[in-house]
Amino acid sequence: MKLFDVYPLYNVTPVRAKDVYIYDENETEYLDLYGGHAVISIGHSHPHYVKKIKTQLEQLGFYSNAIQNPLQQRLADAIGEQSCLHNYELFLCSTGAEAIENALKLASFHTQRKKVIAFHKSFHGRTSAAVAVTDSPSINAPLNQQQEVTFLPFNDIEALTNTLKTKDYCAVIFEAIQGVGGLDQPSDDFVFAMESLCKKYGSCLIADEVQSGFSRTGTFFAYQKNKISPHIITMAKGMGNGFPIGGILVHPEIKSKHGMLGTTFGGNHLACCASLAVLDVLKEENIQERTIALGHYFKEKAQEIPGLKNIKGRGLMLGLEFDFEVATLRKELIYTHHIFTGGSGNKNLIRILPPLTVKEKHFDLFFEALKSALNKIREYQV
């Protein structure tokens, strides 16, 4: 049986990993500055993480959500403590796209409306409503196009006001830092306007933190740079350090009702255990505070790169924008310097989404490799 052809694949086969390094079948060491799409939050094979999951697996890996699972409440309490969102309620699922689907569904239930506002260059997932609010026509099938979505630019308060005042929209969904779209951010004024206009016109504000959440940007959630209170917050990726888990946090204005949401695998024992281990390490190793300092260090080092057009992002959700497409540059970094980086919808941008346990010395290695790779590409072009 053939595998369905989903992605163009790099010729690298990882067999094991430790902290910020990945090793292939030939024991070649790769520096991981992409974290598998920002999934690896506390480093590959962190000993506390491995121990917690192994111990839980030996006891009970899974059972139905029709029974009591105290690990779910422990996880809710731990997220509440670290995010300071004690008054929100937690619904657990298994993926980021599933979190988006449930967030949109809940907003529609709450408002009894069906239209959604999303933003240019947004990416929210590949399932039904999630892909409909993603600004990428090439992955949006006719079936998904039944959803009624209006795409607006960031920072156009007038356009947002005119659209919301129709009172047809159940939700405005936004990324505080766009991921796949290329690390663009809404202005502070626009973030506050989204909150106030949603309140004024009865729409739900959804903060998509699937990629940016769990301390990646220097705050627990990226939107917390601004003092707002979204109706729903989505999360996944770094939440489980590689174990599939996602969830939404729901503002107390939205009331739960039996049958409104549901899941088979969401909040299972192993998933909760994985996320609790992540939260343990984030707290005990002061990782959130370190991401701020590391982000500043990265940006200072990036100033040394000649020809760099722009440095984007914050914390450890970063991007380097050039005046040329970076596909060849990224291949040179992988195959010659053994460093993983990420791409985006902006073909001129390298995304840097390392494990949050990365250190300054790893960035030093990266920038030396980047200078060498750029020199080689320029010599080839000449």
C-alpha positions in Angstrom: 0.0 0.0 0.0 1.3 3.5 -0.9 1.1 6.4 1.5 -1.1 9.2 0.4 1.2 12.0 -0.9 0.8 14.8 1.6 4.0 16.8 1.8 7.3 17.1 -0.1 9.7 15.4 2.2 13.3 16.2 3.2 15.7 13.3 2.9 16.2 12.9 6.7 14.9 10.0 8.8 15.0 10.8 12.5 15.3 7.8 14.8 15.8 9.5 18.2 16.0 12.9 19.8 17.3 14.6 22.9 16.5 18.1 24.1 17.2 20.4 21.0 18.9 17.7 18.9 17.6 15.1 16.5 19.6 12.0 15.3 19.1 10.1 12.1 19.8 6.4 11.3 23.4 7.3 10.7 23.8 9.1 14.0 24.0 12.5 12.3 23.1 15.2 14.7 20.7 17.9 13.7 19.9 21.1 15.7 16.2 21.4 15.9 15.1 25.0 15.6 11.6 24.2 14.3 10.3 21.9 17.0 8.0 20.0 14.6 5.8 23.0 13.9 6.3 24.5 17.5 5.1 21.2 19.1 8.2 20.5 21.1 8.0 22.8 24.1 10.2 21.3 26.8 12.7 19.6 24.6 12.8 16.1 23.1 12.6 13.2 25.5 12.7 15.4 28.6 13.3 12.9 31.5 10.4 14.2 33.7 8.1 14.0 30.7 9.2 10.5 29.8 8.9 9.3 33.4 5.4 10.7 33.9 4.0 9.2 30.7 5.7 5.8 31.3 4.3 5.6 34.9 0.8 6.6 33.7 0.9 4.1 30.9 1.8 1.3 33.3 -1.4 2.2 35.3 -4.1 3.3 32.8 -3.6 4.8 29.4 -7.2 5.4 28.3 -10.8 5.1 29.2 -14.0 6.7 28.2 -15.0 10.3 29.2 -18.1 8.8 30.7 -16.2 8.1 33.9 -14.3 10.2 36.4 -10.8 11.3 35.4 -9.2 13.4 38.1 -6.2 14.1 35.8 -8.5 16.4 33.8 -9.2 18.6 36.8 -5.5 18.6 37.8 -4.7 19.8 34.3 -7.4 22.5 34.4 -6.0 23.8 37.7 -2.5 23.8 36.4 -3.4 25.7 33.3 -5.4 28.1 35.4 -2.5 28.7 37.7 0.1 29.4 34.9 -2.2 31.4 32.6 -4.0 33.3 35.5 -7.3 32.4 33.8 -9.0 30.8 36.8 -12.5 31.7 35.8 -12.4 30.0 32.4 -13.6 26.5 31.8 -11.5 23.8 30.0 -12.7 21.5 27.3 -10.2 18.9 26.1 -9.8 17.5 22.6 -6.9 16.0 20.7 -5.7 18.4 18.0 -5.5 22.1 17.1 -7.9 21.8 14.3 -10.4 20.1 16.6 -9.9 22.9 19.1 -10.8 25.4 16.3 -13.8 23.4 15.2 -15.2 23.3 18.8 -14.4 27.0 19.4 -16.4 28.0 16.3 -19.2 25.6 17.1 -19.5 27.0 20.6 -19.5 30.6 19.4 -22.3 29.7 17.0 -24.3 28.0 19.7 -23.8 30.9 22.0 -24.8 33.6 19.6 -27.2 31.6 17.3 -25.4 33.1 14.3 -23.2 31.4 11.7 -20.9 33.8 9.9 -17.3 34.3 11.0 -14.7 37.0 10.5 -11.1 35.9 10.0 -8.0 37.7 8.7 -5.8 37.8 5.7 -3.0 35.3 5.8 -4.6 33.4 8.7 -4.1 29.7 9.2 -6.4 27.8 11.6 -6.3 24.2 10.4 -7.4 21.7 7.7 -10.7 20.4 8.9 -14.2 21.7 7.9 -14.8 25.0 9.6 -11.1 25.4 10.5 -10.0 25.4 6.9 -12.9 27.7 5.9 -11.5 30.4 8.2 -8.0 29.8 6.8 -6.9 32.3 4.1 -5.6 29.7 1.7 -7.9 28.9 -1.2 -5.7 26.0 -2.4 -6.6 23.9 0.6 -10.2 24.9 0.8 -12.4 22.3 -0.9 -15.9 23.1 -2.3 -17.4 21.3 0.7 -15.7 23.7 3.1 -16.7 26.7 1.1 -20.3 26.4 2.4 -19.1 28.1 5.5 -19.8 31.9 5.5 -16.5 33.6 6.2 -15.4 37.2 5.7 -11.6 37.9 5.5 -10.4 41.3 6.6 -7.0 42.9 6.9 -5.4 43.4 10.3 -5.6 46.9 11.7 -8.6 48.2 9.7 -10.9 49.1 12.5 -13.4 50.7 10.1 -13.8 47.5 8.1 -14.2 45.5 11.2 -16.8 47.9 12.6 -18.9 47.9 9.4 -18.8 44.1 9.2 -19.7 43.4 12.8 -22.5 46.0 13.1 -24.6 43.8 10.8 -24.9 41.5 13.8 -24.7 38.5 11.5 -21.3 37.2 12.9 -20.9 34.6 15.6 -17.2 35.1 16.0 -14.0 37.0 15.2 -11.1 34.6 15.2 -7.5 35.9 15.2 -3.9 34.8 15.9 -2.0 37.2 18.1 1.1 36.2 16.1 0.3 34.6 12.8 2.1 31.2 12.3 1.9 29.8 8.8 1.0 33.2 7.5 4.4 34.7 8.4 4.5 36.1 11.9 2.4 39.3 11.3 0.8 40.7 14.4 -2.3 43.0 14.9 -1.6 46.4 16.5 -2.4 46.9 20.1 -5.2 49.4 19.1 -6.7 46.8 16.8 -6.7 44.1 19.5 -8.5 46.3 21.9 -11.0 47.3 19.1 -11.7 43.6 18.4 -12.6 43.0 22.0 -14.8 46.1 22.4 -16.6 45.7 19.0 -17.3 42.1 19.7 -18.9 43.1 23.0 -20.8 45.9 21.4 -22.3 43.7 18.6 -22.7 40.4 20.4 -20.0 38.4 18.7 -17.5 36.0 20.3 -13.8 36.8 20.2 -11.7 33.7 19.6 -7.9 33.8 20.3 -6.2 31.1 18.3 -3.2 30.1 20.5 -2.6 26.7 18.9 0.9 27.5 17.9 1.7 30.5 20.2 0.4 29.2 23.5 2.0 27.5 26.4 4.7 30.2 27.0 6.3 30.3 23.5 6.1 34.1 23.3 7.1 35.2 26.8 3.5 35.2 28.1 1.5 32.1 28.6 -0.7 33.0 25.7 0.5 35.5 23.1 -2.7 37.6 23.3 -1.9 38.3 26.9 0.5 41.0 25.8 -2.7 43.0 25.7 -5.1 43.0 28.7 -8.2 41.5 26.9 -10.5 38.6 27.8 -11.4 36.5 24.7 -14.6 34.5 24.9 -12.7 31.4 23.7 -9.0 30.5 23.6 -7.7 27.5 21.5 -4.5 25.6 22.3 -2.7 22.4 21.2 0.9 22.0 19.7 3.2 22.8 22.7 0.6 21.6 25.1 1.7 18.0 25.0 5.3 18.2 23.8 4.5 15.8 21.0 1.6 13.8 22.6 -1.6 14.7 20.7 -3.7 17.0 22.9 -5.7 20.1 22.4 -8.3 22.2 24.1 -10.3 25.3 24.5 -10.7 27.7 27.4 -14.2 29.1 27.6 -15.2 32.4 29.3 -17.9 32.1 32.0 -20.3 34.1 29.8 -20.7 31.0 27.7 -22.7 28.3 29.5 -22.1 24.6 29.0 -24.9 22.2 28.2 -24.8 18.4 28.0 -24.3 17.3 24.4 -23.1 20.6 23.1 -19.5 19.3 22.8 -18.0 15.9 22.9 -14.9 13.8 22.3 -13.6 10.2 22.4 -9.9 10.7 22.9 -9.8 14.2 24.3 -8.6 14.4 27.9 -7.5 10.8 28.1 -5.2 9.8 30.9 -2.0 9.8 28.9 -2.7 13.1 27.2 -3.5 14.8 30.5 -0.3 13.3 32.0 1.8 14.6 29.1 0.4 18.1 29.4 0.9 18.1 33.2 4.5 17.1 32.7 4.9 20.1 30.3 3.4 22.5 32.8 5.7 21.1 35.6 8.8 21.8 33.5 7.6 25.2 32.3 7.2 26.2 36.0 10.2 24.5 37.6 12.7 25.6 34.9 11.3 29.2 34.6 11.0 28.7 30.9 8.5 31.5 30.2 10.8 34.1 31.6 13.8 32.6 29.6 11.9 32.9 26.3 11.8 36.7 26.6 15.6 36.9 27.1 16.3 34.4 24.4 14.1 36.2 22.0 16.0 39.4 22.6 19.3 37.6 22.2 18.2 36.1 18.9 17.2 39.5 17.6 20.5 41.1 18.6 22.4 38.3 16.8 20.2 38.7 13.7 21.3 42.3 13.3 24.7 40.9 12.2 23.2 39.2 9.1 23.8 41.3 6.0 20.9 41.8 3.7 18.2 40.8 6.2 15.0 42.6 5.4 13.1 42.1 8.7 13.1 40.3 12.1 9.6 39.3 13.1 7.8 37.7 16.1 8.6 37.7 19.8 9.8 35.2 22.5 10.7 32.0 20.7 8.2 32.4 17.9 10.5 34.2 15.4 11.1 34.9 11.8 13.9 36.1 9.5 12.6 37.8 6.3 14.9 38.2 3.3 14.4 39.8 -0.1 14.5 36.4 -1.9 12.7 33.0 -1.5 14.4 30.9 1.2 13.7 27.4 0.1 17.3 26.9 -1.2 18.7 28.5 2.0 16.7 26.2 4.2 17.9 23.1 2.3 21.5 24.3 2.7 20.9 24.6 6.4 19.5 21.1 6.6 21.9 19.2 4.4 25.1 21.0 4.9 24.8 22.5 8.5 22.3 20.0 9.9 19.9 22.6 11.2 16.1 22.4 11.0 14.1 25.6 10.3 10.6 26.3 9.1 9.0 28.0 6.2 5.7 29.8 5.9 3.2 31.3 3.5 5.7 34.1 3.1 8.2 32.4 0.8 10.9 34.9 1.9 10.7 34.0 5.6 12.5 31.4 7.7 10.5 30.5 10.8 12.3 29.7 14.1 10.2 27.7 16.5 12.7 25.8 18.7 12.1 23.8 21.8 11.8 26.3 24.6 14.9 24.7 26.2 17.1 26.1 23.5 20.1 28.1 24.7 22.2 31.1 23.4 24.9 28.7 22.2 22.4 27.0 19.9 21.6 30.4 18.3 25.3 31.1 18.0 25.6 27.9 16.0 22.7 28.8 13.8 23.9 32.3 12.9 27.3 31.1 12.0 25.7 28.5 9.8 23.3 31.0 8.3 26.2 33.3 7.4 28.0 30.5 5.7 24.9 29.3 3.9 24.2 32.8 2.6 27.7 33.2 1.4 27.5 30.0 -0.5 24.2 30.9 -2.1 25.5 34.3 -3.2 28.6 32.8 -4.7 26.5 30.4 -6.7 24.2 33.2 -7.9 27.3 35.2 -9.0 
